[in-house]
């Protein structure tokens, strides 16, 4: 029996349609990142890098991952960019109504509990690791970690994101109780710079904020001004 040859349409022999599309276009936009917060006497310091990735593609070099929730309450976002932005918007809305009902500024713990509630309720659908930090008149400066899955725990120092694994030892060695505001700002900038050197999903600029009774002071450290750790 003679074999019959089937001719494929021109071009299909060389490549398929999917070959023309880069693989990163199908990946979720991620803040795959380094975030951290440190308590000091009188307030908190928060910080984050600014790189947003889609697979291996850098979608945004200057993302602001320090999101205001209320006047003196911020959250640091890691995980899926869409998920964390949506949760932050929901909590901002809920906390605003809560503040109007109380006729006073809300507590940091209340904001953290709202994040915990949403992250736990939708834990199967969301990829969101949140650090909630701020100042209130009842307990002063506070830092709460809300990792993926919806747990909530207060910590004096909290780090998160893909770059956090590179700086746990650095923070254990360098953080000291009763550090001043300026010391915490310097420590946070150094830790983030170290993570950005080692973690491929962290980079860009360092964004910092100091939150206290006086308000919020924000800073940006550009890439060419960051502390250097490696020898190359």
C-alpha positions as CSV (number, residue, x, y, z in Angstrom):
1,X,0.0,0.0,0.0
2,X,1.4,3.4,-1.0
3,X,1.8,6.0,1.7
4,X,-0.1,9.2,1.1
5,X,1.6,12.4,2.1
6,X,-0.4,15.1,3.7
7,X,0.6,18.6,2.9
8,X,0.5,21.1,5.8
9,X,-0.4,24.7,5.1
10,X,2.5,26.9,4.3
11,X,4.1,28.3,7.5
12,X,2.6,25.7,9.9
13,X,5.5,23.4,9.2
14,X,7.9,26.0,10.5
15,X,6.1,27.3,13.6
16,X,2.8,27.3,15.3
17,X,0.8,30.4,16.3
18,X,1.8,30.0,20.0
19,X,5.5,30.1,19.0
20,X,5.1,33.8,18.0
21,X,3.9,34.8,21.5
22,X,6.4,35.2,24.3
23,X,5.8,32.9,27.3
24,X,5.7,35.8,29.7
25,X,2.5,37.2,28.2
26,X,0.5,34.3,29.8
27,X,2.0,34.8,33.2
28,X,0.3,36.7,36.1
29,X,1.6,40.2,36.9
30,X,3.4,39.8,40.1
31,X,4.9,42.3,42.6
32,X,7.5,39.5,43.3
33,X,9.3,41.7,45.6
34,X,11.0,42.6,48.9
35,X,8.9,44.5,51.5
36,X,9.6,45.2,55.2
37,X,8.5,47.2,58.2
38,X,10.2,48.0,61.5
39,X,8.8,49.4,64.7
40,X,10.6,52.2,66.6
41,X,9.7,54.2,69.7
42,X,7.1,56.6,68.4
43,X,6.3,55.1,65.0
44,X,7.2,52.7,62.2
45,X,9.4,52.6,59.1
46,X,8.2,50.7,56.0
47,X,10.0,50.1,52.8
48,X,9.9,48.2,49.5
49,X,11.6,47.8,46.2
50,X,9.8,48.9,43.0
51,X,10.0,46.0,40.5
52,X,6.9,44.4,39.1
53,X,7.3,41.3,36.9
54,X,5.3,39.2,34.5
55,X,7.2,36.0,34.4
56,X,10.8,36.9,33.6
57,X,9.7,40.2,32.0
58,X,9.9,43.4,34.1
59,X,6.5,45.1,33.6
60,X,7.2,48.1,35.8
61,X,10.5,49.4,37.2
62,X,9.0,52.1,39.5
63,X,5.9,50.5,41.2
64,X,4.8,52.0,44.5
65,X,4.2,49.1,46.8
66,X,3.6,51.3,49.8
67,X,-0.1,51.8,49.7
68,X,-1.9,54.2,52.0
69,X,-5.0,52.7,53.7
70,X,-5.7,55.7,56.0
71,X,-3.9,58.9,57.2
72,X,-1.4,57.0,59.3
73,X,-1.9,53.4,58.2
74,X,-0.1,51.9,55.2
75,X,0.3,48.4,53.7
76,X,3.2,46.8,51.8
77,X,2.1,44.5,49.0
78,X,3.7,41.3,47.7
79,X,2.2,38.5,45.5
80,X,-0.2,39.1,42.7
81,X,-0.4,42.7,41.8
82,X,-4.1,42.5,40.9
83,X,-5.0,40.6,44.1
84,X,-3.1,42.9,46.4
85,X,-4.5,46.1,44.8
86,X,-8.0,44.8,45.0
87,X,-7.7,43.8,48.7
88,X,-6.1,47.2,49.5
89,X,-9.0,49.0,47.8
90,X,-11.6,47.0,49.7
91,X,-9.9,47.5,53.1
92,X,-9.5,51.3,52.4
93,X,-13.2,51.5,51.7
94,X,-14.2,49.5,54.7
95,X,-11.8,51.4,57.0
96,X,-13.0,54.7,55.8
97,X,-16.6,53.9,56.7
98,X,-15.5,52.5,60.1
99,X,-13.6,55.8,60.8
100,X,-16.8,57.8,59.9
101,X,-18.9,55.7,62.3
102,X,-16.4,56.1,65.1
103,X,-15.8,59.8,64.3
104,X,-12.1,59.2,64.9
105,X,-9.1,57.7,63.2
106,X,-9.1,53.9,63.1
107,X,-6.7,51.5,64.8
108,X,-3.9,49.8,63.0
109,X,-5.0,46.5,64.4
110,X,-8.5,47.1,62.9
111,X,-6.9,47.6,59.5
112,X,-4.8,44.4,59.9
113,X,-7.9,42.4,60.9
114,X,-9.7,43.6,57.8
115,X,-6.8,42.4,55.6
116,X,-6.7,39.1,57.6
117,X,-10.4,38.5,57.1
118,X,-10.3,39.0,53.3
119,X,-7.1,37.1,52.8
120,X,-8.5,34.1,54.8
121,X,-11.9,34.1,53.2
122,X,-10.5,34.1,49.7
123,X,-7.3,32.1,50.5
124,X,-8.0,29.6,47.7
125,X,-8.3,32.3,45.0
126,X,-5.8,35.0,46.2
127,X,-2.0,35.3,46.2
128,X,-1.4,38.1,48.6
129,X,1.2,38.7,51.3
130,X,0.6,41.9,53.2
131,X,2.4,43.9,55.9
132,X,0.2,46.4,57.6
133,X,2.0,49.2,59.5
134,X,1.0,52.5,61.0
135,X,0.5,54.6,64.1
136,X,-2.6,55.2,66.3
137,X,-3.1,57.0,69.6
138,X,-3.9,53.8,71.6
139,X,-0.8,51.6,70.8
140,X,1.6,53.9,68.9
141,X,3.6,52.4,66.1
142,X,2.6,48.8,65.1
143,X,3.5,46.2,62.4
144,X,1.3,43.3,61.5
145,X,2.2,40.5,59.1
146,X,-0.6,38.9,57.1
147,X,1.0,36.2,54.9
148,X,-0.6,34.2,52.2
149,X,-3.4,32.2,53.8
150,X,-4.8,34.8,56.1
151,X,-2.9,34.5,59.4
152,X,-2.2,37.7,61.3
153,X,0.7,38.3,63.8
154,X,2.2,41.4,65.3
155,X,6.0,41.6,64.8
156,X,8.6,44.2,65.7
157,X,10.3,43.5,62.4
158,X,8.5,42.0,59.4
159,X,9.9,41.1,56.0
160,X,8.1,39.6,53.1
161,X,8.3,38.8,49.4
162,X,10.6,36.8,47.2
163,X,13.7,38.7,48.4
164,X,13.0,38.3,52.1
165,X,14.9,34.9,52.3
166,X,18.1,36.8,51.5
167,X,17.9,39.2,54.4
168,X,16.5,37.3,57.4
169,X,20.0,36.7,58.7
170,X,21.0,40.4,58.0
171,X,18.0,41.6,60.0
172,X,18.7,39.2,62.9
173,X,22.3,40.5,63.1
174,X,21.6,44.2,62.7
175,X,18.3,45.0,64.3
176,X,18.5,46.1,67.9
177,X,15.7,47.1,70.3
178,X,15.1,50.8,70.9
179,X,16.6,51.9,67.5
180,X,15.8,55.4,66.5
181,X,13.8,56.5,63.5
182,X,16.9,57.4,61.5
183,X,18.6,54.1,62.4
184,X,15.5,52.2,61.3
185,X,15.4,54.1,58.0
186,X,19.1,53.3,57.4
187,X,18.6,49.6,58.3
188,X,15.6,49.3,56.0
189,X,17.4,50.9,53.1
190,X,20.4,48.6,53.6
191,X,18.3,45.4,53.9
192,X,16.3,46.2,50.8
193,X,19.4,47.0,48.8
194,X,21.0,43.7,49.8
195,X,17.8,41.8,48.7
196,X,17.7,43.7,45.4
197,X,21.3,42.7,44.6
198,X,20.5,39.0,45.1
199,X,16.9,38.5,44.1
200,X,16.0,38.7,40.4
201,X,12.4,39.6,41.1
202,X,13.4,42.7,43.2
203,X,14.9,45.8,41.9
204,X,14.4,49.4,40.8
205,X,14.4,52.1,43.5
206,X,13.9,51.9,47.2
207,X,10.7,53.5,48.6
208,X,10.7,54.3,52.3
209,X,8.1,55.9,54.7
210,X,8.3,56.8,58.3
211,X,4.8,57.0,60.0
212,X,4.4,58.6,63.4
213,X,2.0,60.9,65.3
214,X,3.3,63.8,63.3
215,X,2.3,62.2,60.0
216,X,4.0,60.4,57.1
217,X,7.4,61.2,55.6
218,X,8.2,59.5,52.4
219,X,11.6,59.1,50.7
220,X,12.9,57.5,47.4
221,X,16.4,56.2,47.0
222,X,17.4,55.9,43.4
223,X,19.3,52.9,42.1
224,X,22.6,54.7,41.8
225,X,22.4,55.9,45.4
226,X,21.8,52.5,47.0
227,X,24.3,50.9,49.4
228,X,26.6,48.3,47.6
229,X,27.3,45.0,49.2
230,X,28.7,42.7,46.5
231,X,32.2,43.0,45.1
232,X,31.2,42.7,41.4
